[in-house]
Amino acid sequence: MTEYDLHAVIAKHRQASGRKTELGINEAQKIATRVFQAVNRYKLGLGGRPRFKSAKRGLRSIEGKTNKTGLKFNIEKSVLSWCQHDYRVIIDPKDDYIRCAFLKEDGSQGFKTIKYCRLVRKTIKGKNRFYLQVVLEGRAPVKHIYASTEERLSIDPGPQTIAVFSKIWSGKIKVAPRAQVDEQRIRSLQRSMDRSLRQNNPDCYESNGVFKKGSELSKTKSYEKRVQSLKEYHRKASATRRCEHGQLVNLLLSVAGEIRIEKNTRYQVRSAIFPSDLDYHFNSDRDC
């Protein structure tokens, strides 16, 4: 099985679905590529078992191969064209970083070449929000001024804190202090959801409380609201954690341009890729 074999398979599915006008061949082939990558990672022991996404769950993102067919974005008009429809893309006029990212690096007023686009769907407060990610040619503009590579910093990352040592300062930094999950609140909400299911579906459970396999559960509107509340709670915690991780990385790179990490052979996959007798270090001048 190769990646191009899956391209041929998904082309047949697209032909038989009768919805060719709603999904381009490039977007379909990209989906097949993602399927192949997930299966290949599982075969090599680099990832978990791939999960099947049902039509109810849907896809969270879809992308094209070029900006000429399928997903096409016009920078000058801020319009996304897809499936014979045009959608206006809202860009914050106060965001200087996006404006600099679109312009060419030579100082002219021209725009960079768009390689391809990606459409991402996020559920925020129970509503679907769609975001457009644009992959441009060239380098991204510098957002932060980092320290030179002559400055060295040593870190020992842990699950909750990171030990830092340098000539300027040494100590421990807490990782994502504001992204703490309230386990008691989550358990309370999950128990409320379980009570709602058992109360509205008494025939789906045995006398000892065990769920009958194959039974279909009837879910009330209040139950769906609790599900959305639980998803929103986890989304906020994840977004806060991701933001604070980025702030911590920028803080470390502002102190030193070369970061040394302790030898780590606790994970079998990592020890197979990185020899145990080497010190891993990241350089701010390189992509890491």
Secondary structure as UniProt FT lines:
FT   HELIX           3..17
FT   HELIX           20..22
FT   HELIX           25..43
FT   TURN            44..45
FT   TURN            55..57
FT   STRAND          61..63
FT   STRAND          72..74
FT   TURN            75..78
FT   STRAND          79..82
FT   TURN            83..84
FT   STRAND          85..88
FT   TURN            93..94
FT   HELIX           96..102
FT   TURN            105..106
FT   STRAND          114..124
FT   TURN            125..126
FT   STRAND          127..136
FT   TURN            149..150
FT   STRAND          152..157
FT   STRAND          161..165
FT   STRAND          170..174
FT   TURN            177..178
FT   HELIX           183..200
FT   HELIX           202..204
FT   TURN            207..208
FT   TURN            213..214
FT   HELIX           221..255
FT   STRAND          258..261
FT   HELIX           268..273
FT   TURN            276..277
FT   STRAND          280..283
FT   TURN            284..285
//
